[in-house]
Amino acid sequence: SLSNTEKLTGFELEESGTVYDFPNIKIENHNDLLLENEYGNVASKMIDGRVCVMNTVPYIDVHPLRKIYELAGCHIYSPENTVVYGDKRFITVLSDGMEYNDYINLKKPSKWENLLTGETGYGDKVKLTLKPFEAAMLLLDN
């Protein structure tokens, strides 16, 4: 129920009509809205020192989702239309069906090696040029 969700999350919700084949809900009485449209909204709040995000939008595309990540303080490694996998030692970048010619933004200056080309460097950005469906795998030496 909406009241149980509020007890668990701290976000007050209310039904806001029907846009699809199911009722829509929206977050009410909240100052930190990150996104709002006719389908619902997204808000954030600090709980126990962490940023918590509540989303009531059933279908959200990449542009508002990316904005939500940025507003929540997530590190953005690359421009849109790029698949990035990584952990603290590796970053793998896969281009989509188009050529990729841009920078990967590392969290901090690091020594790096592209394991597929042998290229090495140091810095907080790595310039990559990839053909369609090509990959780069960066080993980071933090």
ABEGO torsion letter per residue (X at the ends): XAAAAAAAAGBBBBBAEBABABBBBBBBGBABBABBBAAEBBBBBBBGGBBBBBBABABBBAAAAAAAAAAAGBBBABBBGBBBBBBAABBBBBBBABBBBBBBBBABBBBBBBAAAGBBBBEABBBBBBBBGBBBBBBBBX
